[in-house]
């Protein structure tokens, strides 16, 4: 079984081309990753019937490696160097640190504009705000839908700030992608394979949230669905998992997932302490803990008047609390070697 072909340092472009042609002739797709010292060619597909010798004998080939994991494109074996995602000049991954913040749901333009202006002034780089909301109860606020997209677009253009917005179904991908700079796949849709395949066919970055009951291997396999379709701009988000203790917190924020994912994959890892705890008083300390564990950024819920919020007000920071958060985490992020 051959999965990765490591080319020699002195391999020529013609030798690389010949390997790719061989892969495609056998009915597979080739993924080329050129590092500073070597070129790695990945074989996409079920390679269990292919012998390593098929490629080892080709000129320029140094080594042929089999990957035993189900996820290949997501793994560091396949892509040793960190992936950097650029959002209009804002970089995510490989030492860059970014804060995405805003209300859980877009309620009206005044609310979104006030929040967006404030978080941008305090150092946040990306505005969050959902217009389609998957809720446990059908009687809860489900978002403004298309009207919300119009508000997001207006605020984005007026304040010149990138935005991240959740998408719930394959049918919503195109209209949301026209406005949003990052598409968010929420925890309930992590296993929605049709949606994952659809966002895998667009050029926009995708933030994939871990399902609250998913193992990390399942999380990475879902990211694989997106990468396999051609979209390499995937951001992983740890947002808390369900455990036996729900008396004090909404979820248990799995901080151990951060170093594990950073070791296992080349994709950026973002942490959502708002959903991870469900309590605004825990957001700042868990944000610090996430940074210390190696997170590439934070996804924070902020609302001008959380007590009046139509969704998740209990875990949303006030504007004053967000200002305190930014003052306290920026020095810590720099201490951890992050580029702000």
C-alpha positions in Angstrom: 0.0 0.0 0.0 1.6 3.3 -1.1 0.3 6.6 0.1 3.1 9.1 0.2 6.0 9.4 -2.3 9.0 11.3 -1.0 11.1 12.7 -3.8 14.9 13.2 -3.5 16.1 16.7 -2.8 17.7 16.8 -6.3 14.6 15.4 -8.1 13.8 17.3 -11.3 10.4 18.7 -12.3 10.3 16.1 -15.0 10.8 13.3 -12.5 8.0 14.7 -10.4 5.8 15.0 -13.4 6.4 11.3 -14.3 5.4 10.2 -10.8 2.2 12.2 -11.0 1.4 10.8 -14.5 1.9 7.3 -13.1 -0.5 8.0 -10.2 -3.2 9.3 -12.5 -2.7 6.5 -14.9 -3.6 4.1 -12.1 -6.8 6.0 -11.5 -5.8 8.0 -8.5 -5.4 11.7 -7.8 -2.0 13.3 -6.9 -1.5 16.0 -4.3 1.9 17.8 -4.5 3.3 19.4 -1.4 6.6 21.3 -1.9 8.5 22.1 1.2 11.8 23.9 1.7 13.8 20.7 1.5 11.7 18.1 -0.3 8.7 17.4 -2.4 6.0 15.0 -1.2 3.4 13.6 -3.5 0.3 12.1 -1.9 -1.9 9.5 -3.6 -5.6 10.2 -3.0 -7.7 7.1 -3.0 -7.8 3.5 -1.8 -4.3 2.3 -2.4 -4.5 -1.0 -0.7 -3.9 -2.9 -3.9 -0.9 -0.9 -5.0 2.6 -2.1 -4.2 5.3 0.3 -2.9 7.6 -1.0 -5.6 5.3 0.5 -8.3 6.7 4.0 -7.4 10.0 3.1 -5.6 11.6 2.2 -8.9 10.8 5.5 -10.6 13.6 8.1 -11.1 13.8 10.8 -8.4 11.9 8.8 -5.8 13.6 8.6 -2.4 11.0 6.8 -0.3 7.5 5.4 -0.4 5.4 5.6 2.8 2.1 4.0 3.8 -0.2 5.9 6.0 -2.2 3.7 8.3 -4.6 6.4 9.4 -8.0 6.9 7.6 -7.3 10.6 7.2 -4.4 11.4 4.9 -4.7 14.9 3.6 -5.3 16.2 7.1 -2.3 14.5 8.6 1.2 15.9 9.1 2.6 12.8 7.4 1.0 14.1 4.3 1.7 17.8 4.8 4.5 18.3 7.4 4.5 22.1 7.3 1.7 24.2 9.0 -1.0 25.5 6.8 -1.5 29.2 6.8 -4.9 30.6 5.8 -5.0 34.2 4.6 -8.2 36.2 5.1 -7.7 39.5 3.4 -4.3 39.9 4.9 -5.2 38.4 8.3 -3.2 35.1 8.7 -4.4 32.1 10.6 -1.9 29.3 11.5 1.8 28.7 11.8 2.4 31.1 14.7 -0.2 33.7 13.8 -2.9 34.4 16.4 -6.3 35.7 15.6 -9.4 36.6 17.6 -12.9 36.2 15.9 -15.6 37.8 17.9 -19.2 39.0 17.7 -22.8 38.1 18.7 -24.1 34.5 18.6 -26.9 35.7 16.3 -27.4 38.8 14.1 -30.5 40.5 15.5 -30.4 43.9 13.8 -27.9 46.2 12.1 -27.5 48.5 15.2 -26.5 45.5 17.3 -24.1 44.1 14.8 -22.5 47.4 13.8 -21.9 48.4 17.5 -20.4 45.1 18.3 -18.3 45.0 15.2 -16.8 48.4 15.6 -16.0 47.8 19.2 -14.3 44.4 18.7 -12.3 45.7 15.8 -11.1 48.7 17.8 -9.9 46.4 20.6 -7.9 44.1 18.2 -10.2 41.4 16.9 -9.6 40.7 13.3 -12.8 38.8 12.2 -16.4 39.4 13.0 -18.7 36.5 13.8 -22.4 36.5 13.6 -24.9 33.7 12.6 -27.9 34.4 10.4 -29.0 30.7 10.2 -29.2 29.1 13.7 -29.5 25.4 14.4 -31.4 25.3 17.8 -32.3 22.4 20.0 -35.8 23.8 20.4 -37.8 24.8 17.2 -39.4 27.6 19.3 -36.0 29.3 19.9 -34.7 32.2 17.7 -33.6 30.5 14.4 -31.8 33.5 12.9 -32.8 36.3 10.4 -31.9 34.2 7.4 -31.4 36.1 4.1 -32.2 39.4 5.8 -29.4 38.8 8.2 -27.0 38.2 5.3 -27.8 41.7 4.0 -27.0 43.2 7.4 -23.7 41.2 7.6 -22.7 42.4 4.2 -23.5 46.1 5.0 -21.5 46.0 8.2 -18.7 44.1 6.6 -18.3 46.7 3.8 -18.8 49.7 6.1 -16.2 48.7 8.7 -13.9 46.8 6.3 -13.8 43.7 8.5 -13.9 40.0 7.4 -16.8 37.9 8.6 -17.5 34.3 9.6 -21.0 33.0 9.3 -22.5 29.5 9.9 -24.0 27.5 7.0 -26.5 24.8 7.7 -27.2 23.0 4.4 -25.7 22.5 1.0 -28.4 24.8 -0.5 -27.2 27.7 1.7 -23.5 27.4 0.8 -23.5 29.7 -2.3 -25.5 32.6 -0.9 -23.5 32.6 2.4 -20.2 32.3 0.5 -21.1 35.4 -1.5 -21.0 37.4 1.8 -19.0 35.5 4.3 -15.2 35.3 4.2 -15.2 32.1 6.3 -18.0 29.5 6.3 -18.6 27.9 9.7 -19.8 24.3 10.0 -21.4 24.0 13.5 -21.1 21.1 15.9 -24.5 19.6 14.9 -23.4 19.5 11.2 -19.9 18.0 11.7 -21.3 14.7 10.5 -23.3 16.2 7.6 -21.2 14.7 4.9 -23.1 16.2 2.0 -22.5 19.7 3.5 -18.9 18.9 4.0 -18.5 17.8 0.4 -20.3 20.9 -0.8 -18.0 23.4 1.1 -15.1 21.3 -0.1 -15.9 22.5 -3.6 -15.7 26.2 -2.9 -12.6 28.5 -2.5 -13.6 30.1 0.8 -12.0 29.0 4.1 -14.1 26.7 6.3 -14.1 26.6 10.1 -15.2 23.1 11.2 -16.4 22.7 14.7 -15.9 19.5 16.6 -19.2 17.7 17.4 -19.9 17.6 21.1 -19.7 13.8 21.1 -17.0 13.2 18.5 -13.6 11.5 18.9 -10.7 13.4 17.5 -10.2 10.8 14.8 -13.8 11.4 13.7 -13.2 15.1 13.8 -10.2 14.8 11.5 -12.0 12.4 9.1 -14.7 15.0 8.7 -12.1 17.6 7.8 -10.8 15.0 5.3 -14.1 15.1 3.5 -13.6 18.9 2.8 -9.9 18.6 1.8 -10.6 15.6 -0.4 -12.9 17.8 -2.5 -10.1 20.3 -3.2 -10.6 22.9 -0.5 -7.4 23.0 1.6 -8.4 26.0 3.6 -9.8 24.3 6.7 -9.7 25.6 10.3 -10.4 23.2 13.1 -12.4 24.5 16.1 -12.5 22.8 19.6 -15.8 24.0 21.2 -16.3 21.6 24.1 -17.7 18.1 24.5 -20.5 16.6 26.5 -19.4 14.8 29.7 -21.2 13.6 32.8 -20.7 17.0 34.5 -23.2 19.5 33.3 -24.1 21.0 36.6 -21.6 23.9 36.4 -20.7 24.2 32.7 -22.6 23.7 29.5 -19.8 21.6 28.0 -16.3 20.4 29.0 -13.7 22.4 27.0 -11.2 19.7 25.9 -7.9 21.6 26.1 -5.9 18.4 25.6 -7.3 18.3 22.1 -5.3 21.4 21.1 -1.7 19.9 21.4 -2.9 16.6 20.1 -4.4 18.2 17.0 -1.4 20.5 16.5 0.8 17.4 16.5 -1.5 15.3 14.4 -2.5 17.8 11.7 -1.1 20.8 9.8 -4.4 22.6 10.0 -4.9 25.7 12.3 -6.7 25.0 15.6 -9.1 27.6 17.0 -10.9 27.4 20.4 -14.4 28.5 21.3 -14.5 29.0 25.1 -18.0 30.6 24.9 -19.7 27.3 23.8 -17.0 25.3 25.6 -18.1 26.5 29.0 -21.5 28.2 28.5 -20.6 30.8 31.1 -19.3 34.3 30.4 -17.3 34.3 33.7 -15.2 31.4 32.5 -14.5 32.7 29.0 -11.4 34.8 29.9 -9.6 32.1 32.0 -10.3 29.4 29.5 -9.1 31.7 26.7 -5.8 32.1 28.5 -5.6 28.3 29.0 -6.3 27.7 25.3 -3.5 30.1 24.3 -1.1 28.3 26.8 -2.1 25.0 25.2 -1.1 26.3 21.7 -4.3 27.5 20.1 -4.0 29.6 16.9 -6.9 31.8 17.8 -10.2 32.2 19.7 -13.9 32.4 18.7 -15.6 34.6 21.2 -19.3 35.6 21.6 -19.8 39.3 22.4 -23.0 41.2 22.8 -23.7 44.9 23.7 -26.5 43.8 26.1 -26.2 40.0 26.7 -29.2 40.1 29.0 -31.3 41.0 26.0 -29.7 38.6 23.5 -32.0 36.4 21.5 -29.5 33.5 21.8 -26.7 32.5 24.2 -26.7 35.7 26.2 -25.5 33.8 29.3 -22.2 32.9 27.6 -21.7 36.2 25.7 -19.1 38.7 27.0 -20.2 42.3 27.5 -18.2 44.9 25.6 -16.3 45.9 28.8 -15.5 42.2 29.4 -14.2 41.8 25.9 -11.9 44.8 26.3 -10.5 43.2 29.5 -10.1 39.9 27.6 -8.0 41.5 24.8 -5.8 43.4 27.3 -5.0 40.2 29.1 -4.6 37.7 26.3 -2.5 39.8 23.9 0.6 39.8 26.2 0.1 36.1 26.8 -0.1 35.3 23.1 3.1 37.2 22.5 4.8 35.4 25.4 3.8 32.1 23.7 5.6 33.3 20.6 2.4 34.1 18.6 2.3 36.8 16.0 -0.6 39.2 16.5 
